[in-house]
Amino acid sequence: MEKLIFTVPEIAKLLNLSTATIYSMVRNNEIPYKKLRGKIVFHRETIEIWLATPTA
């Protein structure tokens, strides 16, 4: 079964970025995320769509 929800360290590893970069992207609303009981989490499908969407 594929993992559906990722934490900041997990998404950083998946995207080959530092956790500091991920936190910066979250602060600047540059990456889709949700807060779950106060923790920042990332939904696999949402991230896959975000990665596939071309930017202007």
N, C-alpha and C positions, 0 to 999 in steps of 0.2 A: 504494500500500500504506500502510495506516495504521500509525503508530508504536505499538508495543506497550509499550515501557518508557520511563519519563520520569525525568529527574534532578530534583534539588531545584529548580534555577532554572526548568526547563521546567514542572514541576507548579505552581510559584508563579505563573508567567505564565498558565497555563491556568485556574487558580482565582482569578486576580486578587488574590493575596495576596503579601506580602513573603516573601523567603527566610527571614528571621528567624522569621516566623510559622510557616512550614512546619517549620523545625527545632524550634521550641517544641512544635508538634503531635506531631512524631515523639518527642521526649523524653517527652511525656506520654501516649504511645500513643493519640492522638486521631485518627490517620489511618493507614490500613493501608500498610505499607511492608515492604521486604525489604532485606537487606544483600547486595550482590553484590561480592565481592572487596574488602570494606571500604567500599564506596560505598552510600549510601542511594538506593534506586530505587523506583519506583512502577509497578505493572502497570495498564495502561489499564482492563481489564475490572473489576478489583477496585475501582478508584477510581470507576468508573461505578456499580457496585452500591452502594458506600458512600455515594455522593451521593444515590442513589435511595431509600435506606433511611431511613425516618422515625426521629427520635430521641425518646426519652421525655421 
